[in-house]
Amino acid sequence: MKASEVYVDVVFYYPKEDISWKGSVPIEYRRTGVHAMTKEEIIVVLTAAYKYMTPDPTIIKKWIENEDEYWESRKAPITQEFYHVLKDSKWKCQQCELPANPNFARRVQVLKELGYTLATNTKKFCATCGKNTTHLMLLKLPRGTA
C-alpha cells in the first residue's frame, strides 16, 4: 500500500543572512524513509531540513555542483530538465514554470525515485498564471534522506 506524503509548512529564519525561507518539509515521505510520528521525531526532521535549506551561498553552490555532476552520468534528459528548473528550491508552477510534458506525473515520480525530496502544494496561487495551480519545490536535502 502506498503511504501518503505529509508535510509541515514552515518558515525558517536565518539570522546571519537575515533571510526567511518559506516551504513545506515532509514528515511522512515513503521514498526517503521519513516517518516522523512523535513531536520529538518531527523536531529532528525539521532541524535537519533547517540545516540543509541554509541560504549560505557556499553550501548551496556545493549542493548544486554535486547534483549537476550526478546528472551528467544519467541518461534521463527529460527528467533532467525538471531537475534544472527545480534546483533553486523555490516553488514552481506546474502550468507555467515547469517544462511542458505530457507525462508530468512520471517526471515527478522519477525525481522521487532518484531520492530527491519534493514538496507539493496543489492549490498555490501563481502570480504569473493568476490561478491556483499545483506547485513543486525541490528541497536541498541529501538524495535518499530527509
N, CA, C and O atoms as CSV, one atom per row, in Angstrom:
chain,resi,resn,atom,element,x,y,z
A,1,MET,N,N,0.841,-1.176,0.000
A,1,MET,CA,C,0.000,0.000,0.000
A,1,MET,C,C,0.892,1.247,0.000
A,1,MET,O,O,1.892,1.315,0.714
A,2,LYS,N,N,0.514,2.202,-0.796
A,2,LYS,CA,C,1.297,3.426,-0.936
A,2,LYS,C,C,1.033,4.357,0.249
A,2,LYS,O,O,-0.110,4.711,0.536
A,3,ALA,N,N,2.096,4.739,0.917
A,3,ALA,CA,C,1.962,5.675,2.043
A,3,ALA,C,C,1.780,7.083,1.498
A,3,ALA,O,O,2.355,7.440,0.470
A,4,SER,N,N,0.994,7.859,2.178
A,4,SER,CA,C,0.797,9.241,1.741
A,4,SER,C,C,1.977,10.097,2.193
A,4,SER,O,O,2.750,9.723,3.074
A,5,GLU,N,N,2.083,11.240,1.565
A,5,GLU,CA,C,3.097,12.205,1.960
A,5,GLU,C,C,2.428,13.241,2.843
A,5,GLU,O,O,1.347,13.740,2.531
A,6,VAL,N,N,3.087,13.557,3.952
A,6,VAL,CA,C,2.564,14.557,4.883
A,6,VAL,C,C,3.645,15.614,5.061
A,6,VAL,O,O,4.815,15.300,5.281
A,7,TYR,N,N,3.230,16.875,4.962
A,7,TYR,CA,C,4.167,17.992,5.041
A,7,TYR,C,C,3.812,18.920,6.195
A,7,TYR,O,O,2.662,19.001,6.625
A,8,VAL,N,N,4.826,19.613,6.680
A,8,VAL,CA,C,4.637,20.689,7.643
A,8,VAL,C,C,5.086,21.966,6.937
A,8,VAL,O,O,6.218,22.058,6.463
A,9,ASP,N,N,4.194,22.943,6.874
A,9,ASP,CA,C,4.575,24.239,6.312
A,9,ASP,C,C,5.424,24.974,7.342
A,9,ASP,O,O,5.067,25.059,8.517
A,10,VAL,N,N,6.553,25.502,6.882
A,10,VAL,CA,C,7.497,26.138,7.800
A,10,VAL,C,C,7.966,27.480,7.257
A,10,VAL,O,O,7.886,27.757,6.060
A,11,VAL,N,N,8.453,28.292,8.165
A,11,VAL,CA,C,9.208,29.491,7.822
A,11,VAL,C,C,10.494,29.387,8.631
A,11,VAL,O,O,10.482,29.515,9.855
A,12,PHE,N,N,11.601,29.153,7.936
A,12,PHE,CA,C,12.903,29.084,8.586
A,12,PHE,C,C,13.545,30.466,8.498
A,12,PHE,O,O,13.620,31.057,7.421
A,13,TYR,N,N,14.000,30.967,9.625
A,13,TYR,CA,C,14.686,32.255,9.646
A,13,TYR,C,C,16.166,32.020,9.900
A,13,TYR,O,O,16.546,31.305,10.827
A,14,TYR,N,N,16.991,32.631,9.066
A,14,TYR,CA,C,18.442,32.530,9.172
A,14,TYR,C,C,18.975,33.907,9.553
A,14,TYR,O,O,19.134,34.765,8.685
A,15,PRO,N,N,19.258,34.135,10.856
A,15,PRO,CA,C,19.617,35.477,11.330
A,15,PRO,C,C,20.907,36.028,10.724
A,15,PRO,O,O,20.999,37.228,10.469
A,16,LYS,N,N,21.896,35.179,10.489
A,16,LYS,CA,C,23.170,35.653,9.946
A,16,LYS,C,C,22.959,36.348,8.597
A,16,LYS,O,O,23.574,37.377,8.312
A,17,GLU,N,N,22.081,35.770,7.773
A,17,GLU,CA,C,21.812,36.323,6.448
A,17,GLU,C,C,20.588,37.229,6.446
A,17,GLU,O,O,20.321,37.912,5.457
A,18,ASP,N,N,19.843,37.238,7.550
A,18,ASP,CA,C,18.579,37.971,7.670
A,18,ASP,C,C,17.624,37.592,6.529
A,18,ASP,O,O,17.045,38.445,5.855
A,19,ILE,N,N,17.488,36.274,6.348
A,19,ILE,CA,C,16.649,35.724,5.278
A,19,ILE,C,C,15.691,34.704,5.880
A,19,ILE,O,O,16.040,33.945,6.784
A,20,SER,N,N,14.477,34.712,5.352
A,20,SER,CA,C,13.498,33.690,5.717
A,20,SER,C,C,13.245,32.798,4.509
A,20,SER,O,O,13.233,33.265,3.370
A,21,TRP,N,N,13.044,31.511,4.770
A,21,TRP,CA,C,12.686,30.555,3.727
A,21,TRP,C,C,11.332,29.975,4.087
A,21,TRP,O,O,11.143,29.452,5.185
A,22,LYS,N,N,10.390,30.069,3.156
A,22,LYS,CA,C,9.056,29.507,3.360
A,22,LYS,C,C,8.922,28.282,2.477
A,22,LYS,O,O,9.145,28.340,1.268
A,23,GLY,N,N,8.557,27.181,3.094
A,23,GLY,CA,C,8.408,25.959,2.316
A,23,GLY,C,C,7.624,24.919,3.081
A,23,GLY,O,O,7.008,25.202,4.108
A,24,SER,N,N,7.662,23.722,2.562
A,24,SER,CA,C,6.998,22.584,3.183
A,24,SER,C,C,8.020,21.474,3.336
A,24,SER,O,O,8.730,21.135,2.390
A,25,VAL,N,N,8.091,20.912,4.527
A,25,VAL,CA,C,9.044,19.849,4.822
A,25,VAL,C,C,8.261,18.569,5.090
A,25,VAL,O,O,7.336,18.571,5.903
A,26,PRO,N,N,8.618,17.477,4.418
A,26,PRO,CA,C,7.884,16.235,4.643
A,26,PRO,C,C,8.239,15.601,5.988
A,26,PRO,O,O,9.407,15.508,6.367
A,27,ILE,N,N,7.203,15.174,6.688
A,27,ILE,CA,C,7.417,14.400,7.917
A,27,ILE,C,C,6.972,12.954,7.706
A,27,ILE,O,O,7.228,12.090,8.545
A,28,GLU,N,N,6.315,12.702,6.597
A,28,GLU,CA,C,5.965,11.352,6.148
A,28,GLU,C,C,6.272,11.327,4.659
A,28,GLU,O,O,5.602,11.984,3.861
A,29,TYR,N,N,7.301,10.556,4.294
A,29,TYR,CA,C,7.756,10.567,2.906
A,29,TYR,C,C,8.370,9.209,2.621
A,29,TYR,O,O,9.531,8.960,2.945
A,30,ARG,N,N,7.595,8.347,2.020
A,30,ARG,CA,C,7.945,6.941,1.837
A,30,ARG,C,C,9.291,6.728,1.146
A,30,ARG,O,O,10.089,5.902,1.590
A,31,ARG,N,N,9.545,7.454,0.081
A,31,ARG,CA,C,10.743,7.164,-0.722
A,31,ARG,C,C,12.058,7.494,-0.013
A,31,ARG,O,O,13.105,6.957,-0.377
A,32,THR,N,N,12.017,8.355,0.977
A,32,THR,CA,C,13.254,8.669,1.701
A,32,THR,C,C,13.249,8.078,3.105
A,32,THR,O,O,14.183,8.296,3.876
A,33,GLY,N,N,12.214,7.340,3.432
A,33,GLY,CA,C,12.163,6.657,4.715
A,33,GLY,C,C,11.837,7.544,5.894
A,33,GLY,O,O,12.124,7.175,7.033
A,34,VAL,N,N,11.250,8.694,5.661
A,34,VAL,CA,C,10.886,9.590,6.762
A,34,VAL,C,C,9.494,9.223,7.255
A,34,VAL,O,O,8.529,9.212,6.491
A,35,HIS,N,N,9.411,8.925,8.538
A,35,HIS,CA,C,8.136,8.590,9.177
A,35,HIS,C,C,8.132,9.216,10.568
A,35,HIS,O,O,8.137,8.499,11.569
A,36,ALA,N,N,8.124,10.516,10.638
A,36,ALA,CA,C,8.151,11.218,11.927
A,36,ALA,C,C,6.744,11.220,12.514
A,36,ALA,O,O,5.834,11.849,11.973
A,37,MET,N,N,6.581,10.521,13.608
A,37,MET,CA,C,5.265,10.379,14.220
A,37,MET,C,C,5.123,11.212,15.497
A,37,MET,O,O,4.066,11.785,15.763
A,38,THR,N,N,6.184,11.269,16.265
A,38,THR,CA,C,6.114,11.970,17.546
A,38,THR,C,C,6.632,13.397,17.389
A,38,THR,O,O,7.275,13.741,16.397
A,39,LYS,N,N,6.338,14.204,18.381
A,39,LYS,CA,C,6.822,15.587,18.376
A,39,LYS,C,C,8.348,15.617,18.286
A,39,LYS,O,O,8.916,16.434,17.562
A,40,GLU,N,N,9.000,14.730,19.020
A,40,GLU,CA,C,10.464,14.686,19.028
A,40,GLU,C,C,11.010,14.320,17.649
A,40,GLU,O,O,11.989,14.909,17.189
A,41,GLU,N,N,10.371,13.337,16.983
A,41,GLU,CA,C,10.822,12.933,15.648
A,41,GLU,C,C,10.612,14.056,14.633
A,41,GLU,O,O,11.447,14.269,13.755
A,42,ILE,N,N,9.510,14.761,14.756
A,42,ILE,CA,C,9.238,15.883,13.854
A,42,ILE,C,C,10.283,16.976,14.042
A,42,ILE,O,O,10.742,17.570,13.067
A,43,ILE,N,N,10.659,17.244,15.286
A,43,ILE,CA,C,11.691,18.252,15.563
A,43,ILE,C,C,13.020,17.850,14.922
A,43,ILE,O,O,13.722,18.700,14.374
A,44,VAL,N,N,13.370,16.570,14.984
A,44,VAL,CA,C,14.610,16.091,14.365
A,44,VAL,C,C,14.577,16.337,12.853
A,44,VAL,O,O,15.554,16.819,12.280
A,45,VAL,N,N,13.459,16.007,12.212
A,45,VAL,CA,C,13.327,16.195,10.763
A,45,VAL,C,C,13.415,17.675,10.401
A,45,VAL,O,O,14.117,18.046,9.460
A,46,LEU,N,N,12.704,18.518,11.146
A,46,LEU,CA,C,12.706,19.953,10.843
A,46,LEU,C,C,14.071,20.586,11.100
A,46,LEU,O,O,14.486,21.483,10.366
A,47,THR,N,N,14.766,20.129,12.130
A,47,THR,CA,C,16.107,20.642,12.424
A,47,THR,C,C,17.070,20.302,11.287
A,47,THR,O,O,17.879,21.136,10.880
A,48,ALA,N,N,16.979,19.075,10.779
A,48,ALA,CA,C,17.827,18.676,9.649
A,48,ALA,C,C,17.486,19.505,8.413
A,48,ALA,O,O,18.383,19.960,7.703
A,49,ALA,N,N,16.201,19.702,8.155
A,49,ALA,CA,C,15.787,20.494,6.992
A,49,ALA,C,C,16.291,21.930,7.118
A,49,ALA,O,O,16.744,22.520,6.137
A,50,TYR,N,N,16.212,22.488,8.319
A,50,TYR,CA,C,16.709,23.852,8.549
A,50,TYR,C,C,18.185,23.938,8.149
A,50,TYR,O,O,18.603,24.884,7.481
A,51,LYS,N,N,18.953,22.954,8.561
A,51,LYS,CA,C,20.386,22.932,8.255
A,51,LYS,C,C,20.623,22.862,6.743
A,51,LYS,O,O,21.436,23.615,6.205
A,52,TYR,N,N,19.919,21.967,6.066
A,52,TYR,CA,C,20.156,21.761,4.635
A,52,TYR,C,C,19.599,22.875,3.754
A,52,TYR,O,O,20.102,23.094,2.652
A,53,MET,N,N,18.584,23.571,4.212
A,53,MET,CA,C,17.983,24.634,3.396
A,53,MET,C,C,18.664,25.986,3.633
A,53,MET,O,O,18.122,27.026,3.258
A,54,THR,N,N,19.812,25.976,4.236
A,54,THR,CA,C,20.565,27.192,4.529
A,54,THR,C,C,20.715,28.088,3.292
A,54,THR,O,O,20.866,27.586,2.179
A,55,PRO,N,N,20.675,29.393,3.484
A,55,PRO,CA,C,20.921,30.305,2.362
A,55,PRO,C,C,22.413,30.558,2.113
A,55,PRO,O,O,22.762,31.363,1.250
A,56,ASP,N,N,23.291,29.884,2.852
A,56,ASP,CA,C,24.733,30.067,2.693
A,56,ASP,C,C,25.130,29.744,1.244
A,56,ASP,O,O,24.999,28.599,0.811
A,57,PRO,N,N,25.612,30.744,0.495
A,57,PRO,CA,C,25.909,30.530,-0.924
A,57,PRO,C,C,26.959,29.452,-1.182
A,57,PRO,O,O,26.904,28.772,-2.207
A,58,THR,N,N,27.908,29.289,-0.274
A,58,THR,CA,C,28.943,28.270,-0.451
A,58,THR,C,C,28.333,26.873,-0.393
A,58,THR,O,O,28.667,26.006,-1.201
A,59,ILE,N,N,27.445,26.664,0.560
A,59,ILE,CA,C,26.801,25.358,0.713
A,59,ILE,C,C,25.845,25.093,-0.452
A,59,ILE,O,O,25.785,23.978,-0.970
A,60,ILE,N,N,25.102,26.118,-0.860
A,60,ILE,CA,C,24.187,25.967,-1.996
A,60,ILE,C,C,24.973,25.608,-3.258
A,60,ILE,O,O,24.592,24.702,-3.998
A,61,LYS,N,N,26.063,26.321,-3.493
A,61,LYS,CA,C,26.888,26.071,-4.682
A,61,LYS,C,C,27.405,24.635,-4.688
A,61,LYS,O,O,27.383,23.965,-5.720
A,62,LYS,N,N,27.869,24.169,-3.530
A,62,LYS,CA,C,28.398,22.802,-3.440
A,62,LYS,C,C,27.301,21.781,-3.717
A,62,LYS,O,O,27.528,20.807,-4.435
A,63,TRP,N,N,26.110,21.998,-3.151
A,63,TRP,CA,C,24.996,21.072,-3.372
A,63,TRP,C,C,24.653,21.010,-4.861
A,63,TRP,O,O,24.488,19.927,-5.421
A,64,ILE,N,N,24.548,22.171,-5.492
A,64,ILE,CA,C,24.197,22.209,-6.916
A,64,ILE,C,C,25.296,21.559,-7.762
A,64,ILE,O,O,24.995,20.819,-8.699
A,65,GLU,N,N,26.556,21.826,-7.444
A,65,GLU,CA,C,27.656,21.197,-8.188
A,65,GLU,C,C,27.599,19.681,-8.070
A,65,GLU,O,O,27.761,18.972,-9.063
A,66,ASN,N,N,27.368,19.178,-6.851
A,66,ASN,CA,C,27.280,17.727,-6.645
A,66,ASN,C,C,26.128,17.122,-7.437
A,66,ASN,O,O,26.277,16.076,-8.069
A,67,GLU,N,N,24.979,17.788,-7.396
A,67,GLU,CA,C,23.809,17.261,-8.100
A,67,GLU,C,C,23.964,17.383,-9.612
A,67,GLU,O,O,23.564,16.479,-10.346
A,68,ASP,N,N,24.534,18.477,-10.085
A,68,ASP,CA,C,24.775,18.616,-11.527
A,68,ASP,C,C,25.716,17.512,-12.015
A,68,ASP,O,O,25.526,16.954,-13.095
A,69,GLU,N,N,26.732,17.207,-11.204
A,69,GLU,CA,C,27.665,16.134,-11.552
A,69,GLU,C,C,26.933,14.792,-11.613
A,69,GLU,O,O,27.171,13.987,-12.514
A,70,TYR,N,N,26.049,14.561,-10.655
A,70,TYR,CA,C,25.240,13.335,-10.650
A,70,TYR,C,C,24.447,13.224,-11.958
A,70,TYR,O,O,24.379,12.149,-12.555
A,71,TRP,N,N,23.852,14.333,-12.399
A,71,TRP,CA,C,23.026,14.305,-13.606
A,71,TRP,C,C,23.850,14.117,-14.873
A,71,TRP,O,O,23.324,13.641,-15.879
A,72,GLU,N,N,25.126,14.479,-14.848
A,72,GLU,CA,C,25.974,14.272,-16.024
A,72,GLU,C,C,26.081,12.794,-16.376
A,72,GLU,O,O,26.255,12.445,-17.543
A,73,SER,N,N,25.977,11.924,-15.377
A,73,SER,CA,C,26.100,10.485,-15.615
A,73,SER,C,C,24.755,9.810,-15.902
A,73,SER,O,O,24.718,8.621,-16.217
A,74,ARG,N,N,23.675,10.542,-15.799
A,74,ARG,CA,C,22.334,9.985,-16.023
A,74,ARG,C,C,21.969,10.081,-17.498
A,74,ARG,O,O,22.428,10.968,-18.218
A,75,LYS,N,N,21.144,9.160,-17.918
A,75,LYS,CA,C,20.617,9.213,-19.280
A,75,LYS,C,C,19.118,9.451,-19.178
A,75,LYS,O,O,18.312,8.587,-19.522
A,76,ALA,N,N,18.760,10.634,-18.700
A,76,ALA,CA,C,17.354,10.988,-18.495
A,76,ALA,C,C,17.166,12.470,-18.799
A,76,ALA,O,O,16.840,13.246,-17.900
A,77,PRO,N,N,17.368,12.876,-20.058
A,77,PRO,CA,C,17.347,14.310,-20.375
A,77,PRO,C,C,16.021,15.005,-20.079
A,77,PRO,O,O,16.010,16.181,-19.717
A,78,ILE,N,N,14.914,14.301,-20.225
A,78,ILE,CA,C,13.615,14.940,-19.985
A,78,ILE,C,C,13.438,15.222,-18.499
A,78,ILE,O,O,13.026,16.317,-18.117
A,79,THR,N,N,13.749,14.237,-17.660
A,79,THR,CA,C,13.649,14.441,-16.214
A,79,THR,C,C,14.693,15.450,-15.749
A,79,THR,O,O,14.440,16.226,-14.828
A,80,GLN,N,N,15.854,15.441,-16.375
A,80,GLN,CA,C,16.907,16.389,-16.017
A,80,GLN,C,C,16.445,17.832,-16.222
A,80,GLN,O,O,16.834,18.716,-15.458
A,81,GLU,N,N,15.629,18.078,-17.231
A,81,GLU,CA,C,15.076,19.424,-17.432
A,81,GLU,C,C,14.294,19.865,-16.201
A,81,GLU,O,O,14.398,21.015,-15.776
A,82,PHE,N,N,13.512,18.953,-15.630
A,82,PHE,CA,C,12.735,19.267,-14.434
A,82,PHE,C,C,13.667,19.580,-13.268
A,82,PHE,O,O,13.454,20.548,-12.538
A,83,TYR,N,N,14.702,18.755,-13.096
A,83,TYR,CA,C,15.678,18.995,-12.029
A,83,TYR,C,C,16.269,20.402,-12.160
A,83,TYR,O,O,16.342,21.136,-11.175
A,84,HIS,N,N,16.691,20.778,-13.369
A,84,HIS,CA,C,17.337,22.082,-13.557
A,84,HIS,C,C,16.410,23.243,-13.203
A,84,HIS,O,O,16.863,24.252,-12.663
A,85,VAL,N,N,15.140,23.111,-13.498
A,85,VAL,CA,C,14.192,24.174,-13.150
A,85,VAL,C,C,13.958,24.216,-11.643
A,85,VAL,O,O,13.788,25.293,-11.071
A,86,LEU,N,N,13.948,23.057,-11.002
A,86,LEU,CA,C,13.601,22.970,-9.578
A,86,LEU,C,C,14.781,23.159,-8.626
A,86,LEU,O,O,14.566,23.375,-7.433
A,87,LYS,N,N,16.008,23.086,-9.113
A,87,LYS,CA,C,17.164,23.033,-8.212
A,87,LYS,C,C,17.391,24.292,-7.384
A,87,LYS,O,O,18.220,24.280,-6.474
A,88,ASP,N,N,16.683,25.372,-7.673
A,88,ASP,CA,C,16.839,26.579,-6.856
A,88,ASP,C,C,15.986,26.541,-5.587
A,88,ASP,O,O,15.999,27.488,-4.800
A,89,SER,N,N,15.250,25.457,-5.390
A,89,SER,CA,C,14.445,25.249,-4.172
A,89,SER,C,C,13.416,26.354,-3.943
A,89,SER,O,O,13.214,26.815,-2.820
A,90,LYS,N,N,12.777,26.764,-5.025
A,90,LYS,CA,C,11.672,27.725,-4.936
A,90,LYS,C,C,10.436,27.071,-5.532
A,90,LYS,O,O,10.535,26.194,-6.390
A,91,TRP,N,N,9.266,27.510,-5.066
A,91,TRP,CA,C,8.018,26.972,-5.602
A,91,TRP,C,C,7.954,27.238,-7.097
A,91,TRP,O,O,8.227,28.349,-7.551
A,92,LYS,N,N,7.590,26.205,-7.866
A,92,LYS,CA,C,7.447,26.308,-9.323
A,92,LYS,C,C,6.054,25.839,-9.723
A,92,LYS,O,O,5.599,24.768,-9.322
A,93,CYS,N,N,5.394,26.660,-10.518
A,93,CYS,CA,C,4.052,26.365,-11.011
A,93,CYS,C,C,4.123,25.304,-12.113
A,93,CYS,O,O,4.901,25.429,-13.059
A,94,GLN,N,N,3.307,24.269,-11.978
A,94,GLN,CA,C,3.266,23.216,-12.993
A,94,GLN,C,C,2.808,23.764,-14.343
A,94,GLN,O,O,3.266,23.305,-15.389
A,95,GLN,N,N,1.921,24.727,-14.321
A,95,GLN,CA,C,1.341,25.242,-15.561
A,95,GLN,C,C,2.290,26.127,-16.360
A,95,GLN,O,O,2.314,26.050,-17.589
A,96,CYS,N,N,3.071,26.964,-15.684
A,96,CYS,CA,C,3.840,27.953,-16.457
A,96,CYS,C,C,5.341,27.987,-16.161
A,96,CYS,O,O,6.076,28.683,-16.862
A,97,GLU,N,N,5.820,27.262,-15.148
A,97,GLU,CA,C,7.250,27.348,-14.824
A,97,GLU,C,C,8.007,26.042,-15.023
A,97,GLU,O,O,9.234,26.046,-15.123
A,98,LEU,N,N,7.297,24.940,-15.081
A,98,LEU,CA,C,7.949,23.651,-15.307
A,98,LEU,C,C,7.861,23.294,-16.789
A,98,LEU,O,O,6.950,23.743,-17.485
A,99,PRO,N,N,8.808,22.487,-17.273
A,99,PRO,CA,C,8.763,22.119,-18.694
A,99,PRO,C,C,7.431,21.450,-19.051
A,99,PRO,O,O,6.909,20.633,-18.292
A,100,ALA,N,N,6.899,21.809,-20.207
A,100,ALA,CA,C,5.671,21.161,-20.683
A,100,ALA,C,C,5.990,19.695,-20.950
A,100,ALA,O,O,6.985,19.374,-21.598
A,101,ASN,N,N,5.142,18.818,-20.447
A,101,ASN,CA,C,5.391,17.396,-20.615
A,101,ASN,C,C,4.074,16.647,-20.501
A,101,ASN,O,O,3.323,16.863,-19.549
A,102,PRO,N,N,3.780,15.764,-21.461
A,102,PRO,CA,C,2.515,15.030,-21.407
A,102,PRO,C,C,2.469,14.011,-20.268
A,102,PRO,O,O,1.394,13.536,-19.902
A,103,ASN,N,N,3.626,13.679,-19.712
A,103,ASN,CA,C,3.675,12.702,-18.625
A,103,ASN,C,C,4.316,13.337,-17.391
A,103,ASN,O,O,5.287,12.820,-16.839
A,104,PHE,N,N,3.755,14.455,-16.979
A,104,PHE,CA,C,4.267,15.229,-15.851
A,104,PHE,C,C,4.418,14.373,-14.588
A,104,PHE,O,O,5.448,14.429,-13.916
A,105,ALA,N,N,3.400,13.589,-14.273
A,105,ALA,CA,C,3.431,12.778,-13.048
A,105,ALA,C,C,4.611,11.811,-13.058
A,105,ALA,O,O,5.218,11.564,-12.017
A,106,ARG,N,N,4.935,11.269,-14.210
A,106,ARG,CA,C,6.068,10.345,-14.307
A,106,ARG,C,C,7.382,11.074,-14.046
A,106,ARG,O,O,8.264,10.519,-13.391
A,107,ARG,N,N,7.534,12.296,-14.537
A,107,ARG,CA,C,8.763,13.060,-14.295
A,107,ARG,C,C,8.956,13.277,-12.798
A,107,ARG,O,O,10.063,13.127,-12.280
A,108,VAL,N,N,7.883,13.626,-12.112
A,108,VAL,CA,C,7.937,13.845,-10.663
A,108,VAL,C,C,8.283,12.536,-9.962
A,108,VAL,O,O,9.108,12.516,-9.049
A,109,GLN,N,N,7.655,11.450,-10.387
A,109,GLN,CA,C,7.914,10.143,-9.782
A,109,GLN,C,C,9.378,9.748,-9.943
A,109,GLN,O,O,9.985,9.242,-9.000
A,110,VAL,N,N,9.948,9.972,-11.116
A,110,VAL,CA,C,11.356,9.620,-11.347
A,110,VAL,C,C,12.263,10.418,-10.415
A,110,VAL,O,O,13.187,9.856,-9.825
A,111,LEU,N,N,12.015,11.710,-10.276
A,111,LEU,CA,C,12.828,12.516,-9.353
A,111,LEU,C,C,12.767,11.943,-7.940
A,111,LEU,O,O,13.789,11.846,-7.261
A,112,LYS,N,N,11.581,11.570,-7.504
A,112,LYS,CA,C,11.427,10.993,-6.168
A,112,LYS,C,C,12.127,9.641,-6.070
A,112,LYS,O,O,12.765,9.341,-5.061
A,113,GLU,N,N,12.008,8.825,-7.119
A,113,GLU,CA,C,12.680,7.520,-7.117
A,113,GLU,C,C,14.196,7.672,-7.081
A,113,GLU,O,O,14.893,6.796,-6.568
A,114,LEU,N,N,14.708,8.761,-7.615
A,114,LEU,CA,C,16.151,9.025,-7.572
A,114,LEU,C,C,16.599,9.551,-6.211
A,114,LEU,O,O,17.785,9.802,-5.994
A,115,GLY,N,N,15.645,9.716,-5.299
A,115,GLY,CA,C,15.983,10.115,-3.935
A,115,GLY,C,C,15.791,11.576,-3.617
A,115,GLY,O,O,16.122,12.014,-2.515
A,116,TYR,N,N,15.263,12.346,-4.556
A,116,TYR,CA,C,15.032,13.761,-4.290
A,116,TYR,C,C,13.775,13.944,-3.454
A,116,TYR,O,O,12.818,13.179,-3.570
A,117,THR,N,N,13.793,14.960,-2.620
A,117,THR,CA,C,12.637,15.299,-1.797
A,117,THR,C,C,11.939,16.491,-2.431
A,117,THR,O,O,12.510,17.574,-2.553
A,118,LEU,N,N,10.699,16.272,-2.829
A,118,LEU,CA,C,9.891,17.315,-3.450
A,118,LEU,C,C,8.710,17.631,-2.555
A,118,LEU,O,O,8.036,16.728,-2.060
A,119,ALA,N,N,8.467,18.895,-2.352
A,119,ALA,CA,C,7.248,19.324,-1.664
A,119,ALA,C,C,6.228,19.664,-2.746
A,119,ALA,O,O,6.577,20.188,-3.803
A,120,THR,N,N,4.973,19.359,-2.467
A,120,THR,CA,C,3.892,19.622,-3.415
A,120,THR,C,C,2.814,20.440,-2.736
A,120,THR,O,O,2.414,20.150,-1.608
A,121,ASN,N,N,2.352,21.453,-3.422
A,121,ASN,CA,C,1.208,22.238,-2.961
A,121,ASN,C,C,0.235,22.279,-4.136
A,121,ASN,O,O,0.533,22.874,-5.172
A,122,THR,N,N,-0.918,21.652,-3.975
A,122,THR,CA,C,-1.850,21.505,-5.097
A,122,THR,C,C,-2.739,22.718,-5.325
A,122,THR,O,O,-3.460,22.771,-6.322
A,123,LYS,N,N,-2.703,23.678,-4.434
A,123,LYS,CA,C,-3.583,24.843,-4.587
A,123,LYS,C,C,-2.875,26.143,-4.243
A,123,LYS,O,O,-3.407,26.980,-3.513
A,124,LYS,N,N,-1.678,26.303,-4.772
A,124,LYS,CA,C,-0.909,27.519,-4.500
A,124,LYS,C,C,-1.193,28.541,-5.604
A,124,LYS,O,O,-1.237,28.199,-6.785
A,125,PHE,N,N,-1.381,29.781,-5.206
A,125,PHE,CA,C,-1.664,30.830,-6.189
A,125,PHE,C,C,-0.408,31.167,-6.972
A,125,PHE,O,O,0.663,31.358,-6.395
A,126,CYS,N,N,-0.544,31.238,-8.280
A,126,CYS,CA,C,0.562,31.613,-9.160
A,126,CYS,C,C,0.304,33.020,-9.681
A,126,CYS,O,O,-0.691,33.267,-10.364
A,127,ALA,N,N,1.199,33.933,-9.358
A,127,ALA,CA,C,1.044,35.321,-9.798
A,127,ALA,C,C,1.169,35.445,-11.316
A,127,ALA,O,O,0.591,36.356,-11.910
A,128,THR,N,N,1.912,34.547,-11.943
A,128,THR,CA,C,2.081,34.593,-13.393
A,128,THR,C,C,0.813,34.140,-14.118
A,128,THR,O,O,0.334,34.814,-15.030
A,129,CYS,N,N,0.275,32.985,-13.701
A,129,CYS,CA,C,-0.950,32.432,-14.315
A,129,CYS,C,C,-2.203,33.144,-13.821
A,129,CYS,O,O,-3.200,33.256,-14.535
A,130,GLY,N,N,-2.126,33.621,-12.590
A,130,GLY,CA,C,-3.306,34.203,-11.966
A,130,GLY,C,C,-4.299,33.158,-11.495
A,130,GLY,O,O,-5.482,33.451,-11.317
A,131,LYS,N,N,-3.806,31.910,-11.288
A,131,LYS,CA,C,-4.683,30.812,-10.876
A,131,LYS,C,C,-4.055,30.042,-9.724
A,131,LYS,O,O,-2.854,30.141,-9.470
A,132,ASN,N,N,-4.883,29.278,-9.036
A,132,ASN,CA,C,-4.384,28.310,-8.069
A,132,ASN,C,C,-4.001,27.060,-8.850
A,132,ASN,O,O,-4.836,26.459,-9.526
A,133,THR,N,N,-2.738,26.677,-8.753
A,133,THR,CA,C,-2.235,25.536,-9.515
A,133,THR,C,C,-1.367,24.667,-8.619
A,133,THR,O,O,-1.060,25.032,-7.484
A,134,THR,N,N,-0.980,23.520,-9.140
A,134,THR,CA,C,-0.029,22.663,-8.442
A,134,THR,C,C,1.360,23.276,-8.568
A,134,THR,O,O,1.799,23.640,-9.659
A,135,HIS,N,N,2.035,23.381,-7.438
A,135,HIS,CA,C,3.410,23.884,-7.394
A,135,HIS,C,C,4.301,22.807,-6.782
A,135,HIS,O,O,3.871,22.053,-5.909
A,136,LEU,N,N,5.531,22.744,-7.246
A,136,LEU,CA,C,6.529,21.828,-6.697
A,136,LEU,C,C,7.736,22.613,-6.220
A,136,LEU,O,O,8.058,23.682,-6.740
A,137,MET,N,N,8.395,22.051,-5.213
A,137,MET,CA,C,9.646,22.626,-4.721
A,137,MET,C,C,10.597,21.469,-4.409
A,137,MET,O,O,10.230,20.525,-3.708
A,138,LEU,N,N,11.803,21.549,-4.926
A,138,LEU,CA,C,12.843,20.576,-4.630
A,138,LEU,C,C,13.606,21.058,-3.406
A,138,LEU,O,O,14.147,22.164,-3.407
A,139,LEU,N,N,13.654,20.235,-2.362
A,139,LEU,CA,C,14.395,20.604,-1.160
A,139,LEU,C,C,15.842,20.155,-1.298
A,139,LEU,O,O,16.117,19.087,-1.845
A,140,LYS,N,N,16.762,20.969,-0.804
A,140,LYS,CA,C,18.191,20.669,-0.905
A,140,LYS,C,C,18.621,19.703,0.203
A,140,LYS,O,O,19.563,19.968,0.950
A,141,LEU,N,N,17.917,18.596,0.287
A,141,LEU,CA,C,18.272,17.560,1.246
A,141,LEU,C,C,19.123,16.529,0.519
A,141,LEU,O,O,19.012,16.392,-0.700
A,142,PRO,N,N,19.960,15.809,1.234
A,142,PRO,CA,C,20.732,14.759,0.564
A,142,PRO,C,C,19.783,13.778,-0.126
A,142,PRO,O,O,18.737,13.429,0.420
A,143,ARG,N,N,20.149,13.344,-1.307
A,143,ARG,CA,C,19.320,12.382,-2.024
A,143,ARG,C,C,19.122,11.128,-1.190
A,143,ARG,O,O,20.071,10.572,-0.638
A,144,GLY,N,N,17.877,10.698,-1.111
A,144,GLY,CA,C,17.566,9.455,-0.417
A,144,GLY,C,C,17.296,9.612,1.056
A,144,GLY,O,O,16.955,8.634,1.721
A,145,THR,N,N,17.438,10.818,1.597
A,145,THR,CA,C,17.159,11.041,3.013
A,145,THR,C,C,16.434,12.354,3.182
A,145,THR,O,O,16.504,13.235,2.326
A,146,ALA,N,N,15.744,12.476,4.282
A,146,ALA,CA,C,15.093,13.753,4.592
A,146,ALA,C,C,15.371,14.091,6.029
A,146,ALA,O,O,14.921,15.127,6.518
